[in-house]
Each structure stands twice: as structure tokens, then as C-alpha cells.
Amino acid sequence: MPKKRSGGGLSPTQQAAKFLGVSVLAGAVLAGIALPAFGVLGLAAKGSVESFDELPVNLKTPPLSQRTTILDSEGGQIATVYSRDRTVVDLKNISPFMQKAIVAIEDSRFYEHGAVDLKGVLRALNKNVQSSGVAQGASTLTQQLVKNVAIEEAGDDPTKVAQATQQTLGRKIKELKYAIQLEEELSKKKILENYLNITFFGEQAYGVEAASQRYFSTHARSLTLPQAALLAGIVQSPSRYDPVNDEAEATKRRNTVLARMAEVGDISQAEAAEAQKTPLGLKVKKPKNGCITAVQGASFFCKYVERVFLSDPVFGKTKEQRAKVWNQGGLTIRTTLEPQAQKSVQASLKDHVYKSDKVAGAATLVEPGTGKILGMGQSKPYGYGKNETEYNYSVGSSMGGSNFGFPTGSTFKPFVAAAALEEGRPPNQEYSSPYQMQYPSPVQTCGSKPWVNTNNEKLENESESEKGPFQLRKAMELSVNTYFVQMISDIGLCPVVKMTDALHVVQGNGDKLPEVPAIALGSKGISPLTMATAYAAFASRGMYCSPVAIESITQIVGGTKKSLEVPKSTCARAMSEKTADTVNTLLSGVVDSGTGQQAGLDGRDNAGKTGTTDARKNAWFVGYTPKLSGAVWVGSATQKVKMTNIWIGGRFHDQVYGGDTPGPIWRDAMTGALEGKDSGQFNLVSIPNPPDKNRDKDKGKGDGNAAGGTGDDGGNGDDGGFLSGLLTNGGNTNGGNSTAGDGGGGFFRGQTNGNGNGGRRG
């Protein structure tokens, strides 16, 4: 590509060598003889001498990288992402003015010569010798196309880019060889079309369609004469002739192109003069690249889709292969995101948690029976400024979330209940459930070695008035800590582990949950997506379906559209229908008369569970209808903020509970997502409920909620928070009684391993 360079010029010897080199090259092409490749020409390899005819004949033309469009489930655009912003168009969709302008300024004899313009070579050589430098190039459009193909193939690899653009005669000779091939295989119009689609026009725009959109907010087919001349002039030096940053220089260059078009007879002198008087008329459209531009707060979901693509083997066996396909682009990705659900999620979060609050909120909605992610959002927008974050609080670390997720508190208890029911325990199982007790010991694990309470660790319920005996229904409604620890002691840890394995419940870093009794209190960090998907198995009567975000993908490669295989949800039975129906009955009671009353939906079958962890650093509500499951987390991403005497979403809280903050977020998000839709009905079961001697004393018990009832307990230990242990190793502190171990200082927390009673209820 012709490009003026500064410098001290060539010495007489260098001038002679350059003249000799070009003359030899020209003579070789004309005579069709073999050209010896001396080392100084860059063609010698391992001491061998190749001839011009022995160079590889096939130019490997990679598919041009293009923008990728990410759509919601209804076909609406969420965002566009690209390695290179390019939209390939046919020549018929490129303005004739543009076609003539680029030929006039870059290669006016394009339709008259072959791969090399010998007149142009000699003319350029003569001028360069006279100027003692490289004042004029002689590359044809075909040669420039070959060079751009090499740059495209190099991608973002700086070493390969340097090799593709190095100024050596050896590279020029290879370039010529491939140019001859293209001239033999393609028509002039096709070469011109390929060139206009591949070349760089500055301002992140590759190809004439993207450039037309960037500078004039119009399509390439609609370019006027002055507009086309401006774009054609940019190609020689996109930075020097950038009209956005130097309008005067760009105008001067445009007028040069117009004058050249008149000189070669493409337009009249009068047309050129009139166009030269025209203002540039820029209507610049800023680049909109990446998930940060996503609509409806779907930036985090957009990044999740990207992570899925780059990590799932269905898109390529290796990370490098997947990245190559992603960067190549040209993809249209239809996702599972439902516009109504996403809008409702974001509206609810915005109403209940401000982005400037000391804590954050995140919510994810999943469809039972399919695993489709219908909504995903959070209170702090995607970005890098104040009150923004690039971390997705809804997912685990491998998908862009926190290292360990967030301790779930009592939202874990339904997993224990499901495990006990699968083991044959009756739905009205009763335990003594004292206010305070030591962890039962020993407790059987999946291995041969039982868990033993070597430190005489204790746990307690929310208040001293809360003491049993309790049956399962009431224990679930009131979220009684000691009840569920006794249940784990009864059935052992292995059934709980088997249940969480079947529900794919893992820590935020992907590790399995530990076999300790405190697991019943939600001591370990888990992501909202994991919780929403696990609870969806209750809604679908025991069938667990892995989460999916992508419905279909098509890709345009070389003008041909093809469909790509996409990951499918894998569904398997996690528990019996009877167990799931019983859990649904139990959790329906939580929203009817238990800790989750503020979350309950009007006129719909719904169920859920609250959770609040130690020092109120995390509060949860996870719930569902038969056709929609959702998890909401509110808390400290760094695990350093205690939600006591705190303002959240313009509301003051002396203490935050799972029922009074995440609960209403869930309620509003679900209500909007389900508006106008049938949410289905549960298959509820009858649970015998003999007179409860504690019934009277439970009346009036408050949890800080307007609707009354107790709160729910939380997790054991400060289990590490957002990006746990990144800057500190944290600790392996064991939780004691009412307060568990704190995993270390610093802005980012270390993971803890407490076995004591973890937070409070909510």
C-alpha cells in the first residue's frame, strides 16, 4: 500500500540495489523465468535456494472477521461484539462513486494491468531514486489485497503482523506470486469487492460498510461522491487522514482524490470542483463494541454467553480454536434471555437496591424443565467506573463471578430436607430442636472416617424462645438451625452430598461442598445461578436441568450461512416426584406463614426459602413457581459490610433479613416476568400436622419483617467473599457458637472453614 515515509533517503548504492531488484523482478515476471532467491531477498531457507516458481501457489485466504450479534429469545438485539468491526457486502451494494474513487487514488490502471503494473513500478522507482527515498509505491490493488489477507491471518499477534508488513523484497516477491494467482482465479470486480471489504479505514472500522456507518451513519451503497472520496483517501494512512481528529488534513486528502478522479476521467472537472467545496458532513457513529453496550442491563448475561462460547468444547476442542471462531465473528447468537423477564429483573433491582449503596444485589431467573436462563442482572452496572463492576455476582468464578460465590444461609436447608425424604424420613419428622446445642458427634460421612466435633462447637437458634420439639413443616417455616443439624446427624452427611451432587450444587470456585454438619446452615459460597437452577428441580418435580444460555447460532463465512452446534441442557432425575412435591409443600408454607411472607406472590402457586448469614453480610431469597425459578442475593461483594443500621434502596434497615430485602426483589421480579402468563400449579401433598405444643408461644414472634414470623438463620463462618483470597490467604478459622470465623483481612477475603453456627435468619 503506498505510504510516504520520512527519513534520510537512500544512498547511491541502495538506490542502485533497489533499482536492480525491481528491474530483476519485472524482468523475471515478463520472461517467466525462475528467480533465484538470495538470502538478502528473504527467500533462502536453511541454505536452500528456491525459485520463484517453487513458492507455494495457493494463497490461504482466511474468512474475514466480522461483528457478532447477540440476540434475545425473541430476536431483539442485546449487543454486538467484534474483534474487528466489519460487515461484508457485495460489490453491487457499494456505491459506484466509492468503487471509482478507490481505483483512481490507489491503482488507476487497475482494469488495464495484471497482478503487477510494470509502468507503475518503473514510474515509482524513478521518482524514488530522484527523491532519495520512498516517495511513491507501486503496489496494485491486487497486491494490497494479498498484504491485507496476510494481516488478517495474523490477527492480533504482533509478531505475525510485523512479518506480514515487513518491508523486504522477499515478502514483496511472495506477495506478487499470490497476486498473480488471484488475477488468474478472480475477476477484477471480485478483487475490488474483496479489497473494499478487507481494508482498514481507521476508527476501528474494517471494510467500507463499517466505515460508511462510522463516519456518515449510512450504508456503503448510499455514499455520495464527496463521502466516497473521503473514505478512499483515508486508506493510505488512516491515522494521518482521520477526519474525526484532523478535519483539515482529511479535507485536503479528499480533494486530492477528487482531483485524481477528474484526471482519469471518472468525473468532470466541474463535478470535482463542486464536490471539493462541500463540507465533510461527518455524522460520526461511535463504535459500539462489546457487552458493555448491552440493553436492559444484560451486560452480565452477554459476558456469560461469551464465557460459555470460549469454554464449551462444542465450539472447539481447544481454547485457541474456540477463541479463533469467536474472534472471526460473523455469528448471530440467539440466546434464552426473555425480554419481559430481563426487564422485570432489572426494574426490581433498580427499585430495591441503588447502585451507590454499600451493598449489591443480583438476581437470576431460570425455567424449570429446560434450564433456560431467562433473566440475569445486578444492581451495580457493568463497567469500570465508580459504583460499577465487571464481575458477575450471579455466577461462579470460571464464568466471571466471585471466587467462592456467597454463603447461602438457610436457603440450603431444603437440600437437607430433600435428602432426608429420599432416605425415607417422614414429612412430619420431629426432633427435639433445643435453642442451643453442641454439634452432634460423630456424624457419618461418605467415607470410612466420620466427622467428629473435636472442638465442642455449638450452634443456636435465632432466639431463646425458639425451642422444640419441632416437626419438619414448622422447622422449615421458622428456619430452625438445631432441627436441621439434628436431621443431618440422623441421616448422615452422605445423603446430603448425594443430593447436592444430583442438583449440581458446588461452591463458586467449582469445588464440591465439604462434608461437615454446618453445611446445613449454608456456610459455603454458592452462586445465585446455581441456587436458582437447583431449586428449579423442585419446581419440575425432581428433574434437574443444567443451565443453558444459547438457543442457536448461525455464522456467515465467505458469504455462506451455516448453523453451529450449541450446548444443550442435560436433564436427569435428582429426586423422586414424591420428594419434590413434599419439598414444594414445605416451602409453600414458608411464603404463606413463615419467614418468606413478604416474598409471596398473589394468586399463584409459589414456594421459597429465606437465608441470612453471619453478621448479615449476605441475605437471600430463592423461590419458584412451577414454571419459573429465581434466586436473589443481596450483600457485601467483599464480605466486609455488615447489613445492620444500613440504607439500601432508600430504605433504612436496622437488620437485614432474607425475607425483607431479597424477598421483595424476588417478588417484584417474578411478578413482572410472569405477567400475562400461566405459572402452573404444584402437586401438593398432605402432611399430617398434629397439635403443636409450641404453636401458642410462636404466635407474635417477630423477625423484623412487617408480616411477622421469625427470620431464618444463616451460614457458618465467613466463607470468603468476592474474589476470596485473591489478595490475602485468609484463614481456616473455625466458627464458634453465634459467630463464625472471619477469614482474614484486606479488601478481598480469604476463605474460612468454620463449623460453628453461622449467621442469623431472615
Disulfide bonds with the S-S distance in Angstrom:
Cys291-Cys302 2.00
Cys446-Cys494 2.18
Cys545-Cys571 2.06
